[in-house]
Amino acid sequence: MNKGLFLSVEGIDGSGKTTTIGALDKRLVDEGYRTLLLREPGGTAIGEDVRRILLDPRHADMDPLCELLLFAAARAQLVAGVIRPALAAGMVVICDRFTDSTLAYQGSGRGLDLDMIRRVNRIATGGLLPQRTLLLDLDPELAACRLVGREGAGPDRIDAESRAFAERVRAGYLALAREESDRIVTIAADQPIPIVVDRMQEILREDLP
């Protein structure tokens, strides 16, 4: 049995995940919780190398199945080497994306078979799922405006996808939230950050160890 709490935060690119996760983590640390922030793909040396491949704009012609399997490979390493040990140690693990993102992006976005993706996810994670998933829901038009203002060298391979792609991903996320309403809670991400974080913290009250 896990002693800790496994939390994932999902949403389309530009929904504010990174900012809100950072603020939520600070609040939890201030309350005395031991936390671990992770991102997908990433969180391990192998995962960060895979991340660079996946997000590199030079790989615009990447096959969707190749994309799926790269995400799964990075996830397998993260689960085995980082997440399971942290949960066993009683930590609150907060992951920026997990298996739901694969269903939304590679399934609803790319058109891969959802049942096949679920099988790949189960293999990569050994069946591990977050105990709670917070979905930051935002209109893709507003998300695109936020991405324009993001610091960096320019859009990565996935940021550069079309608005129609973002719409499909958002629809996929909302469908997952309806199907798994006991685990996934949707939060309107068009509100000020402190209000979004207040809502995240409120939802987690019953889940925190």
C-alpha positions as CSV (number, residue, x, y, z in Angstrom):
1,M,0.0,0.0,0.0
2,N,1.2,3.5,-0.8
3,K,1.7,5.7,2.2
4,G,1.8,8.9,0.2
5,L,-0.5,10.7,-2.2
6,F,-0.1,10.6,-6.0
7,L,-1.5,13.7,-7.7
8,S,-1.5,14.5,-11.4
9,V,-2.3,17.8,-12.9
10,E,-3.5,17.8,-16.5
11,G,-4.6,20.3,-19.2
12,I,-3.8,21.6,-22.7
13,D,-0.6,23.5,-23.2
14,G,-1.0,27.0,-21.8
15,S,-3.6,26.1,-19.2
16,G,-1.3,27.2,-16.4
17,K,-0.2,23.9,-15.0
18,T,3.4,24.8,-14.2
19,T,2.5,28.0,-12.3
20,T,-0.4,26.5,-10.3
21,I,1.6,23.4,-9.4
22,G,4.4,25.5,-8.1
23,A,2.0,27.6,-6.0
24,L,0.2,24.5,-4.7
25,D,3.5,22.8,-3.8
26,K,4.6,25.9,-1.7
27,R,1.4,25.8,0.2
28,L,1.7,22.1,1.0
29,V,5.3,22.4,2.1
30,D,4.3,25.3,4.4
31,E,1.7,22.9,5.9
32,G,4.4,20.4,6.7
33,Y,4.0,17.9,3.8
34,R,7.0,16.3,2.1
35,T,6.4,16.9,-1.6
36,L,8.0,15.8,-4.9
37,L,7.4,17.8,-8.1
38,L,7.7,15.9,-11.4
39,R,7.0,16.5,-15.0
40,E,6.2,14.2,-17.9
41,P,8.1,13.3,-19.9
42,G,11.1,13.9,-17.6
43,G,12.0,13.4,-13.9
44,T,14.9,11.0,-14.7
45,A,18.0,11.3,-16.8
46,I,16.4,9.0,-19.4
47,G,13.1,10.8,-19.3
48,E,14.7,14.2,-19.8
49,D,16.6,12.9,-22.9
50,V,13.3,11.5,-24.2
51,R,11.7,14.9,-23.6
52,R,14.2,16.6,-25.7
53,I,13.5,14.2,-28.6
54,L,9.7,14.5,-28.2
55,L,9.6,18.3,-28.1
56,D,12.3,19.1,-30.7
57,P,10.6,21.0,-33.6
58,R,13.0,19.2,-36.0
59,H,11.0,16.0,-35.5
60,A,7.8,17.4,-36.9
61,D,7.3,14.2,-39.0
62,M,7.3,11.9,-35.9
63,D,4.9,9.0,-36.3
64,P,2.1,9.1,-33.7
65,L,2.9,5.5,-32.6
66,C,6.6,6.4,-32.2
67,E,5.5,9.4,-30.1
68,L,3.3,7.2,-27.9
69,L,6.0,4.7,-27.2
70,L,8.6,7.3,-26.4
71,F,6.2,8.8,-23.8
72,A,5.6,5.3,-22.4
73,A,9.3,4.6,-22.2
74,A,10.0,7.7,-20.2
75,R,7.0,7.0,-18.0
76,A,8.1,3.5,-17.2
77,Q,11.5,4.8,-16.0
78,L,9.8,7.5,-13.9
79,V,7.3,5.2,-12.2
80,A,9.9,2.5,-11.3
81,G,12.8,4.7,-10.3
82,V,11.0,7.7,-8.7
83,I,7.3,7.7,-8.2
84,R,6.9,4.3,-6.4
85,P,9.8,4.8,-4.0
86,A,8.5,8.3,-3.2
87,L,5.0,7.1,-2.5
88,A,6.4,4.3,-0.3
89,A,8.3,6.9,1.7
90,G,5.0,8.8,2.3
91,M,5.6,11.7,0.1
92,V,3.0,13.8,-1.8
93,V,4.0,13.3,-5.5
94,I,2.7,16.0,-7.8
95,C,3.1,15.1,-11.5
96,D,2.7,17.6,-14.3
97,R,0.9,15.2,-16.7
98,F,0.6,11.4,-16.5
99,T,-1.4,8.7,-18.4
100,D,-4.4,10.9,-19.1
101,S,-2.3,13.2,-21.2
102,T,-1.4,10.3,-23.5
103,L,-5.1,9.4,-23.9
104,A,-5.9,13.1,-24.7
105,Y,-3.0,13.9,-26.9
106,Q,-2.1,10.7,-28.7
107,G,-5.6,9.4,-28.6
108,S,-8.1,12.2,-29.1
109,G,-5.5,14.5,-30.7
110,R,-3.6,12.1,-32.9
111,G,-6.3,9.6,-33.5
112,L,-4.6,6.5,-32.0
113,D,-6.9,3.8,-30.6
114,L,-7.8,4.5,-27.0
115,D,-7.9,0.9,-25.9
116,M,-4.4,0.3,-27.3
117,I,-3.1,3.4,-25.4
118,R,-4.6,2.1,-22.2
119,R,-2.8,-1.2,-22.7
120,V,0.5,0.6,-23.3
121,N,-0.1,2.8,-20.3
122,R,-0.7,-0.2,-18.0
123,I,2.5,-1.9,-19.2
124,A,4.5,1.3,-18.6
125,T,3.1,2.0,-15.2
126,G,2.4,-1.5,-13.8
127,G,-1.2,-0.3,-13.3
128,L,-0.3,2.7,-11.2
129,L,-2.8,5.6,-11.4
130,P,-3.0,8.9,-9.6
131,Q,-5.3,8.9,-6.6
132,R,-6.5,12.3,-7.7
133,T,-6.2,14.2,-11.0
134,L,-6.9,17.9,-11.4
135,L,-7.8,18.9,-14.9
136,L,-7.2,22.6,-15.6
137,D,-9.7,23.4,-18.4
138,L,-9.1,26.4,-20.7
139,D,-10.4,27.5,-24.0
140,P,-7.7,26.8,-26.6
141,E,-7.8,30.3,-28.0
142,L,-7.0,31.8,-24.6
143,A,-4.3,29.1,-24.1
144,A,-2.7,30.0,-27.4
145,C,-2.5,33.7,-26.3
146,R,-0.8,32.6,-23.1
147,L,1.7,30.5,-25.1
148,V,2.7,33.5,-27.2
149,G,3.8,35.3,-24.1
150,R,5.8,32.4,-22.7
151,E,9.5,32.9,-22.4
152,G,11.8,30.7,-24.4
153,A,13.3,30.0,-27.8
154,G,9.9,29.5,-29.5
155,P,7.2,26.9,-29.6
156,D,8.2,23.3,-29.1
157,R,6.9,20.5,-31.5
158,I,3.7,20.0,-29.6
159,D,3.1,23.7,-28.9
160,A,3.2,24.3,-32.6
161,E,0.2,22.1,-33.4
162,S,-2.9,23.6,-34.8
163,R,-5.8,25.1,-32.9
164,A,-8.0,22.2,-34.2
165,F,-5.5,19.8,-32.5
166,A,-5.8,21.6,-29.2
167,E,-9.6,21.5,-29.5
168,R,-9.5,17.7,-29.9
169,V,-7.2,17.3,-27.0
170,R,-9.4,19.5,-24.8
171,A,-12.5,17.4,-25.8
172,G,-10.6,14.3,-25.0
173,Y,-9.7,15.5,-21.5
174,L,-13.3,16.5,-20.8
175,A,-14.5,13.1,-22.0
176,L,-12.1,11.4,-19.6
177,A,-13.3,13.7,-16.8
178,R,-16.9,12.6,-17.4
179,E,-15.9,8.9,-17.5
180,E,-13.8,9.0,-14.4
181,S,-15.4,11.6,-12.3
182,D,-14.5,9.8,-9.1
183,R,-10.8,10.5,-9.8
184,I,-10.6,13.5,-12.2
185,V,-11.9,16.9,-11.0
186,T,-12.2,19.7,-13.6
187,I,-11.2,23.3,-12.6
188,A,-11.8,26.4,-14.7
189,A,-8.4,27.7,-15.5
190,D,-9.5,31.1,-16.8
191,Q,-9.6,32.4,-13.2
192,P,-6.8,34.2,-11.3
193,I,-4.0,31.8,-10.2
194,P,-4.7,32.2,-6.5
195,I,-8.3,31.2,-7.0
196,V,-7.3,28.2,-9.0
197,V,-4.8,27.1,-6.4
198,D,-7.4,27.6,-3.6
199,R,-9.7,25.3,-5.5
200,M,-6.9,22.7,-6.0
201,Q,-6.1,22.8,-2.3
202,E,-9.8,22.5,-1.3
203,I,-10.2,19.4,-3.5
204,L,-7.1,17.7,-2.0
205,R,-8.2,18.1,1.6
206,E,-9.8,14.6,1.8
207,D,-7.0,13.0,-0.1
208,L,-3.9,14.3,1.8
209,P,-2.4,11.7,4.1
